[in-house]
Amino acid sequence: MALGLTIQTLWPVAAMEVHTSKEVNAVNGTNLRLKCTFSSSSPISQHLSVTWNFQPEDLGSHELVLYYLQEPYNLPSGRFKERVTWDGNIERNDASIMIWNLQPTDNGTFTCQVKNPPDANGVVGEVRLRVVQKVHFSEIHFLAVAIGSACVLMIIVVAVVIICRHHRKKAQEKRIEVTGTELKEKESLKAREEKEESPLED
């Protein structure tokens, strides 16, 4: 009996694991799915709850983003009002949310806490969000375009040179052919003339 009590003391009755991305980058004005999955050693019950919180970069106070207990409860006010929706599926151990129209003020750390009694001590998963401005052409982009244009121009030049050489070769072959034909005609004409002059000499 004492051994059983000792084992109970050393090994927790239940365990919960929560998995999130460590860091996510997203473009300002776009939408983002913050993924949060979990696993529990206890069967999923109707008392399972999910709490999403947010702490801004300036390390201000935590703000409630979304709460789930049998159904999602959205915020009536705050920076995420009407911009956060539930996108999870408890039956698939998914507690993800969607954030719409990202803003620079959304930079910070989001936490996903899942409780599934008797896993009373809900484990917290953290994900740091970094909202960046829309991507503009940088020097690297311009350099890439310049290199690409130079390559295309080089290909065109090489193609033109090859075509010109081909036409030149054809023209030379034609001139040689014409010259050969003229030479044969001259030789034939000369032979006829010599043949015509032969009787006179006799």
C-alpha positions as CSV (number, residue, x, y, z in Angstrom):
1,M,0.0,0.0,0.0
2,A,2.8,2.3,0.9
3,L,4.5,1.5,-2.3
4,G,1.4,2.4,-4.2
5,L,1.2,5.7,-2.5
6,T,4.9,6.4,-3.3
7,I,4.3,5.6,-7.0
8,Q,1.3,8.0,-7.0
9,T,3.5,10.7,-5.5
10,L,6.3,10.3,-8.0
11,W,4.1,10.0,-11.1
12,P,1.4,12.6,-11.9
13,V,-2.1,11.3,-12.4
14,A,-2.4,13.1,-15.8
15,A,-0.3,15.1,-18.2
16,M,-1.0,17.8,-20.8
17,E,1.2,18.9,-23.7
18,V,0.7,22.0,-25.8
19,H,2.5,22.6,-29.1
20,T,2.9,26.0,-30.9
21,S,5.4,27.6,-33.3
22,K,8.1,29.4,-31.4
23,E,8.2,32.4,-33.8
24,V,6.1,33.5,-36.8
25,N,6.6,36.4,-39.2
26,A,3.7,37.8,-41.2
27,V,3.1,40.8,-43.5
28,N,1.1,43.8,-42.3
29,G,-2.5,43.7,-43.5
30,T,-2.7,39.9,-44.1
31,N,-4.4,37.2,-42.2
32,L,-2.6,34.6,-40.0
33,R,-3.5,31.3,-38.4
34,L,-1.8,30.8,-35.1
35,K,-1.6,27.1,-34.7
36,C,-1.9,25.4,-31.3
37,T,-2.3,21.7,-30.8
38,F,-2.4,19.7,-27.6
39,S,-2.4,16.1,-26.3
40,S,-3.8,14.9,-23.0
41,S,-3.5,11.7,-21.1
42,S,-7.2,12.1,-20.1
43,P,-10.1,11.7,-22.4
44,I,-11.3,15.1,-23.8
45,S,-14.3,16.2,-21.7
46,Q,-16.9,18.9,-22.0
47,H,-14.9,20.8,-19.3
48,L,-11.9,21.3,-21.6
49,S,-11.1,25.0,-21.9
50,V,-8.7,27.0,-24.1
51,T,-7.4,30.5,-23.2
52,W,-5.5,32.7,-25.7
53,N,-3.7,35.7,-24.2
54,F,-1.4,38.4,-25.7
55,Q,1.5,40.4,-24.3
56,P,2.7,43.3,-26.4
57,E,6.4,43.9,-27.2
58,D,6.6,46.6,-24.6
59,L,5.9,43.9,-22.0
60,G,2.6,45.6,-21.0
61,S,-0.1,43.7,-19.2
62,H,-1.5,40.5,-20.7
63,E,-4.7,40.8,-22.8
64,L,-7.3,38.2,-23.3
65,V,-7.7,37.3,-27.0
66,L,-10.2,34.4,-27.0
67,Y,-11.7,32.0,-24.5
68,Y,-13.1,28.6,-25.4
69,L,-15.4,26.4,-23.3
70,Q,-17.6,24.1,-25.4
71,E,-17.8,27.1,-27.7
72,P,-15.6,30.1,-28.5
73,Y,-16.2,33.4,-26.7
74,N,-14.9,36.5,-28.6
75,L,-13.9,39.8,-27.0
76,P,-16.5,42.5,-26.8
77,S,-13.7,45.1,-26.9
78,G,-10.0,45.6,-27.2
79,R,-7.4,45.6,-30.0
80,F,-8.5,42.1,-31.2
81,K,-12.3,42.8,-31.3
82,E,-13.8,41.3,-34.5
83,R,-10.3,40.4,-35.7
84,V,-9.9,37.0,-34.0
85,T,-11.9,33.9,-34.7
86,W,-11.8,30.3,-33.5
87,D,-10.2,28.0,-36.1
88,G,-9.7,24.9,-34.0
89,N,-11.2,21.5,-33.7
90,I,-11.2,20.0,-30.2
91,E,-11.9,16.5,-31.5
92,R,-8.7,16.7,-33.4
93,N,-6.7,18.3,-30.5
94,D,-6.6,21.6,-32.4
95,A,-7.0,24.9,-30.5
96,S,-5.8,27.3,-33.3
97,I,-7.2,30.8,-33.9
98,M,-7.2,33.2,-36.9
99,I,-6.1,36.8,-36.7
100,W,-7.4,39.0,-39.5
101,N,-5.9,42.2,-40.9
102,L,-2.6,42.1,-39.0
103,Q,-1.3,45.4,-37.6
104,P,2.1,46.5,-36.3
105,T,0.5,46.7,-32.8
106,D,0.1,42.9,-32.9
107,N,3.8,42.4,-32.4
108,G,4.3,40.5,-29.2
109,T,3.8,37.1,-27.6
110,F,0.7,35.0,-27.8
111,T,0.0,32.2,-25.3
112,C,-2.3,29.2,-25.7
113,Q,-3.3,27.5,-22.5
114,V,-5.3,24.3,-22.6
115,K,-7.0,22.7,-19.5
116,N,-8.6,19.3,-19.6
117,P,-9.6,18.1,-16.1
118,P,-8.2,16.2,-14.4
119,D,-5.3,17.9,-16.2
120,A,-6.0,20.9,-14.0
121,N,-2.7,22.6,-14.4
122,G,-3.1,23.8,-18.0
123,V,0.2,23.9,-19.9
124,V,1.0,27.1,-21.8
125,G,2.3,27.2,-25.4
126,E,4.0,30.5,-26.6
127,V,4.4,31.9,-30.0
128,R,6.1,35.2,-30.8
129,L,4.5,37.2,-33.7
130,R,6.5,39.7,-35.7
131,V,4.5,41.8,-38.2
132,V,6.5,43.2,-41.0
133,Q,5.7,45.8,-43.6
134,K,4.8,44.8,-47.2
135,V,7.8,43.7,-49.2
136,H,9.1,46.4,-51.5
137,F,11.8,46.0,-54.2
138,S,15.2,46.1,-52.5
139,E,18.6,46.4,-54.0
140,I,18.8,42.6,-54.2
141,H,15.6,42.5,-56.3
142,F,17.0,45.2,-58.6
143,L,20.3,43.3,-58.9
144,A,18.4,40.1,-59.7
145,V,16.4,41.9,-62.4
146,A,19.6,43.5,-63.8
147,I,21.4,40.1,-63.9
148,G,18.3,38.4,-65.5
149,S,18.0,41.2,-68.1
150,A,21.8,40.9,-68.9
151,C,21.4,37.1,-69.3
152,V,18.5,37.5,-71.7
153,L,20.3,40.2,-73.7
154,M,23.4,37.9,-74.0
155,I,21.2,35.0,-75.2
156,I,19.7,37.3,-77.8
157,V,23.1,38.5,-79.0
158,V,24.4,35.0,-79.2
159,A,21.3,33.9,-81.2
160,V,21.7,36.8,-83.6
161,V,25.4,36.0,-84.1
162,I,24.6,32.3,-84.8
163,I,21.9,33.3,-87.3
164,C,24.2,35.8,-89.1
165,R,27.0,33.2,-89.3
166,H,24.5,30.7,-90.7
167,H,23.2,33.1,-93.4
168,R,26.8,34.1,-94.2
169,K,27.8,30.5,-94.6
170,K,24.8,29.8,-96.8
171,A,25.7,32.9,-98.9
172,Q,29.3,31.7,-99.3
173,E,28.2,28.2,-100.3
174,K,25.8,29.8,-102.9
175,R,28.6,32.0,-104.3
176,I,30.9,29.0,-104.5
177,E,28.2,27.0,-106.3
178,V,27.6,29.9,-108.8
179,T,31.3,30.3,-109.4
180,G,31.6,26.5,-110.1
181,T,28.7,26.7,-112.5
182,E,30.2,29.7,-114.3
183,L,33.6,27.9,-114.5
184,K,32.0,24.8,-116.0
185,E,30.1,26.9,-118.6
186,K,33.3,28.7,-119.6
187,E,35.2,25.5,-120.0
188,S,32.3,24.1,-122.0
189,L,32.2,27.2,-124.2
190,K,36.0,27.0,-124.7
191,A,35.8,23.4,-125.7
192,R,33.1,24.2,-128.3
193,E,35.2,27.0,-129.7
194,E,38.2,24.8,-130.0
195,K,36.2,22.1,-131.7
196,E,34.8,24.7,-134.2
197,E,38.3,26.0,-135.0
198,S,39.8,22.5,-135.6
199,P,38.4,21.9,-139.2
200,L,39.8,25.3,-140.3
201,E,43.3,24.3,-139.3
202,D,43.1,21.1,-141.3
